[in-house]
Amino acid sequence: MSDYLSKLKEIVKEDQRYDLEAYLFVNQALEFLLGKLGKKRHVSGQELLEGIREYALQEYGPLSKNVLEYWGIYSCEDFGEIVFNMVGKKLMGKTERDSKKDFRHGYNFEEAFERPFRRQDSGEK
């Protein structure tokens, strides 16, 4: 088993709020975002949240919110918890300015993950 996966399993054992898949997803979303940016660089919490939103919509479409909730993720603050759990095991880096607070007030899950798939109300009955 890879050292990376071993560390993720340690995290899940220590903090059982989130499924292992949630951690793998956040890492994949980061890679997706860095690919879009075209270079490896530090990203802010807000940038990561937007990358996570885009990646979830691309991968899971209208089921995005359900998948995230299945993994224990109900808000942007949950992404902050996941990121900082990974930082604690040196699986992600951070700067002195980064904090869990960066993930507060990111977006409403219903608006971010369900609204893009709702039909526009044409006003007709």
C-alpha positions as CSV (number, residue, x, y, z in Angstrom):
1,M,0.0,0.0,0.0
2,S,1.3,3.4,-0.9
3,D,2.5,5.8,1.8
4,Y,-0.1,8.3,0.6
5,L,-3.0,5.9,1.0
6,S,-1.7,4.7,4.4
7,K,-1.7,8.3,5.6
8,L,-5.2,8.8,4.3
9,K,-6.4,5.7,6.1
10,E,-4.8,7.0,9.3
11,I,-6.7,10.2,8.9
12,V,-10.0,8.4,8.4
13,K,-9.3,6.2,11.4
14,E,-8.6,9.3,13.6
15,D,-11.5,11.5,12.1
16,Q,-14.4,9.4,11.1
17,R,-16.6,12.2,9.8
18,Y,-15.5,11.8,6.2
19,D,-15.2,8.7,4.0
20,L,-11.8,7.9,2.4
21,E,-13.4,8.7,-0.9
22,A,-13.8,12.3,0.2
23,Y,-10.1,12.7,0.7
24,L,-9.3,11.1,-2.7
25,F,-11.9,13.4,-4.3
26,V,-10.4,16.6,-2.8
27,N,-7.0,15.6,-4.1
28,Q,-8.4,14.8,-7.5
29,A,-10.2,18.2,-7.5
30,L,-6.9,19.9,-6.7
31,E,-5.2,18.1,-9.6
32,F,-8.1,19.1,-11.8
33,L,-7.7,22.8,-10.8
34,L,-4.0,22.8,-11.2
35,G,-4.5,21.3,-14.7
36,K,-6.8,24.1,-15.6
37,L,-4.4,26.7,-14.3
38,G,-1.6,25.1,-16.4
39,K,1.0,25.0,-13.7
40,K,1.6,23.8,-10.2
41,R,1.2,26.5,-7.6
42,H,-0.3,27.2,-4.3
43,V,-4.1,27.8,-4.5
44,S,-6.2,29.6,-1.9
45,G,-9.1,28.0,-0.1
46,Q,-11.6,29.9,-2.3
47,E,-9.8,28.8,-5.5
48,L,-9.8,25.2,-4.3
49,L,-13.5,25.5,-3.4
50,E,-14.3,26.6,-6.9
51,G,-12.2,23.8,-8.4
52,I,-14.0,21.3,-6.2
53,R,-17.4,22.6,-7.4
54,E,-16.4,22.4,-11.0
55,Y,-14.8,19.0,-10.7
56,A,-17.8,17.6,-8.8
57,L,-20.2,18.9,-11.4
58,Q,-18.1,17.4,-14.2
59,E,-17.7,14.0,-12.5
60,Y,-21.1,13.6,-10.8
61,G,-23.4,16.0,-12.5
62,P,-26.8,16.3,-10.8
63,L,-25.8,13.7,-8.3
64,S,-22.9,15.8,-7.0
65,K,-24.6,17.0,-3.7
66,N,-25.8,13.4,-3.0
67,V,-22.3,11.9,-3.5
68,L,-20.6,14.5,-1.3
69,E,-23.2,14.0,1.4
70,Y,-22.7,10.2,1.2
71,W,-19.0,10.9,2.0
72,G,-20.0,13.2,5.0
73,I,-19.5,16.5,3.2
74,Y,-22.4,19.0,3.8
75,S,-20.7,22.4,3.6
76,C,-17.6,24.2,2.4
77,E,-16.3,24.1,6.0
78,D,-16.2,20.3,5.6
79,F,-13.7,20.7,2.7
80,G,-11.6,22.9,5.0
81,E,-11.6,20.1,7.6
82,I,-10.5,17.6,5.0
83,V,-7.8,19.8,3.6
84,F,-6.4,20.6,7.1
85,N,-6.5,16.9,8.0
86,M,-4.4,16.3,4.9
87,V,-2.1,19.2,5.8
88,G,-1.6,17.6,9.2
89,K,-0.3,14.4,7.6
90,K,1.9,16.5,5.1
91,L,-0.3,15.3,2.2
92,M,-1.0,18.9,1.3
93,G,0.9,22.1,1.9
94,K,-0.2,25.4,3.3
95,T,1.2,28.9,3.8
96,E,1.2,30.9,7.0
97,R,-1.8,32.8,5.7
98,D,-3.9,29.7,5.1
99,S,-6.6,28.7,7.6
100,K,-9.8,26.7,7.9
101,K,-11.6,30.0,8.0
102,D,-10.8,30.3,4.2
103,F,-13.4,27.7,3.6
104,R,-16.2,29.5,5.5
105,H,-19.0,31.0,3.5
106,G,-17.8,29.5,0.2
107,Y,-21.1,28.6,-1.4
108,N,-24.4,27.1,-0.6
109,F,-24.4,23.4,-1.6
110,E,-28.0,23.5,-3.1
111,E,-27.1,26.5,-5.2
112,A,-23.7,25.2,-6.3
113,F,-24.7,21.6,-7.0
114,E,-28.4,21.4,-7.7
115,R,-29.3,24.8,-9.3
116,P,-27.2,24.2,-12.5
117,F,-29.5,21.3,-13.3
118,R,-32.9,22.8,-12.5
119,R,-35.1,23.7,-15.4
120,Q,-35.7,27.4,-15.8
121,D,-39.2,28.4,-14.7
122,S,-40.7,29.8,-17.8
123,G,-43.7,31.2,-15.8
124,E,-46.1,29.0,-17.8
125,K,-48.5,26.8,-15.9
